[in-house]
Amino acid sequence: MLLAIDCGNTNTVFSIWDGETFLVTLRTSTHHARTADAYFTWYSTLVKHYGIEVDITDVIISSTVPRVVFNLRVFADRFFGCRPMVVGKPDCALPVAPRVDAGTLIGPDRLVNTAGAYARHGGDLIVVDFGTATTCDVVAEDGAYVGGVIAPGVNLSLEALHMAAAALPHVDVTTPPRVIGTNTVDCMQSGVYWGYIGLVQGLCDKIRAEYARPMKVIGTGGLAPLFAQGADLFDEIEDDLTMHGLTVIHDYNKKG
């Protein structure tokens, strides 16, 4: 079985893949000081809780936080006896090489989303990921990552607004009752909700115009379904796109 690990700036997700389906997906906060032993204690406790019989033979890691990779490597080696694949490293090949400016470092999560989206939907895609940053990634006809857009994430924007303006409270991201708020919380929620819908719509329109080909828009990330309620933003929403992309890359390397 394959253990796919996606380490983002905020959360780290572990999913167990049996070759046909994900048996379970586990989530914890990302912390660069978490040791291999601590990972295993957390992981094994939850696997036992869910009553799953697993035999992990392979591990693949995507991490936007380089400092956590060492302990995840030790975790894989110590407890599963395997050397993990790490997306972005020379020994982990991609199905199609990205086409960007020479020397550009591409976030592993964006490469993984590209592989997962292409495997499910083919090429000519915009993948919108609502994470710590809000990203729009362009997937070419042949499945290559060819660039995109990075904007501040929704929660990051809310935190910055609260920190910079002492009178503004913390608010949840939710659908506001109306566009014109009649109190501070409603005003903030409307600004974030409708502001990000406008951001995504505007970016996708600009990308389509520049790309000059019909494109499907795929939404992913925890907030994608929420923002899809307010407008016709996405052709499809994929809640497990990153984990699926990890299985695609792992399978490609095993067969290669």
Buried (B, 14 or more C-beta within 10 A) or exposed (E): BBBBBBBBBBBBBBBBBEEEEBBBBBEBEBEEEBEBEBBBEBBEEBBEEEEEEBEBEBBBBBBBBEEBBEBBBBBBBEBBEEEBBBBBEEEBBBBBEBEBEEEEEBBBBBBBBBBBBBBBBEBBBBBBBBBBBBBBBBBBEEBBBBBBBEBBBBBBBBEEBBEEEEEBEEBEBEEBEEEEBEEEBBBBBBBBBBEBBEBBBEBBEEBBEEBEEEBBBBBBBBBBEBBBEBEEBBEBBBBBBBBBBBBBBBBBBEEE
